[in-house]
Amino acid sequence: MNRPPGTATSAAARRDTAGFTLVEIMVVMVIIGITVGMVSLNVIPSPRQDLQDEARRLSLLLQLARDEAIVRNRPVTFEANGERYRFLVRNETRWEPLPGDDMLRERPFRNAPVSLLLEPSSAGTANPLRITFGREPVDKPFLLTLASGNYHVAVRADGVGHFTVE
């Protein structure tokens, strides 16, 4: 038998060029399955995680509204019902949305409806709920609780500009 030089003749050499083994393919499939499972768990957050994220966002926006009231030298209020929330500034005669402010614009709650509870409550169970920030850097402390289904998260304000999520 005349074969050109460099041609593999052994069975081992033919097996190396034949492709992947079943075990190698199975290992790759298991790794892909685990990766897809981890990604899908992170992509679909739980309702509790959504509520926590909403409370964190709200705490930052409340801090921004407080700072805005001091800078503008006008009261700014947070107004919310179970579906959405917004921030308003007090002009001479009425409350108005903050003009041209993309951060303090009206927003819907992610998992509406959300139950809101403000402690201490100045107006009982007012709807919409309101928290007003004055021109002074010191304000009354409060606890705003957001609840959706069986989950609840609270935003605590200490009155001197610190907002924490509990």
PyMOL commands that set and color helices and strands:
alter all, ss='L'
color gray80, all
select helices_A, chain A and resi 11-16+22-43+47-72
alter helices_A, ss='H'
color red, helices_A
select strands_A, chain A and resi 76-80+84-90+95-97+107-108+115-119+129-133+142-148+151-157+163-165
alter strands_A, ss='S'
color yellow, strands_A
deselect
rebuild
show_as cartoon
